[in-house]
Amino acid sequence: MPSDSPKPAARRTRLTPEREGELYDAVLDILREVGYDALTMDAVAARTHSSKATLYRQWKGKPELVVHALRHKKPVRLADIDTGTLRGDLHAVVCEADEAQMEQDTALMRGLGHAIHTNADLHRALRELLIKPETEGFDAMLRRAVDRGEVAADNPALEYVAHTMLGAFIARPMIDDRPADPAYLSRYIDAVILPALGL
């Protein structure tokens, strides 16, 4: 007689933070070397002396593994920032960032550009695992500013802060052939974002 009890969830391999970091470093190294389309789980397994089964137990597949690697290397989590002012919060997003790491991240995202538009699974993983947490972090930051009375609740620029920040990362390498480093982003915040918000 068949049992009505639910099947146990698939076992998730437990990796130490150090081992997980090694895997993410290897994924990003391979991504820089060959690009997203040529990156394979076989290559990651060989580079990290892991089994493919372990990789698939830990992550659903290549899109999730790549996005987790990108997120792991992100220097600042927006959810951890609350300085008491919106200007302080926005500057904290960029002031602790490592310039060399930001340059590498810009190159990685540029390399992923084509794949994001042609691979629906990668696009979905980026939105769910990287973009959504970041936009939610910006939304929380802006809600606090409105609650404190720093920004008017009906300011139309509130809707576009995350878009504007992302635009700086994308536009500077294209226009100036230079990465959007912390100094540039700090000037950008003061010259573009804060004035738009009435600050």
Secondary structure, DSSP 8 states (H G I E B T S, - for coil): ----S-----------HHHHHHHHHHHHHHHHHH-TTT--HHHHHHHHT--HHHHHHHSSSHHHHHHHHHHHT-S--GGG---SSHHHHHHHHHHT--HHHHHHHHHHHHHHHHHHHH-HHHHHHHIIIIIHHHHHHHHHHHHHHHHHTSS-TT-GGGGGHHHHHHHHHHHHHHHHSS---HHHHHHHIIIIIHHHTT-
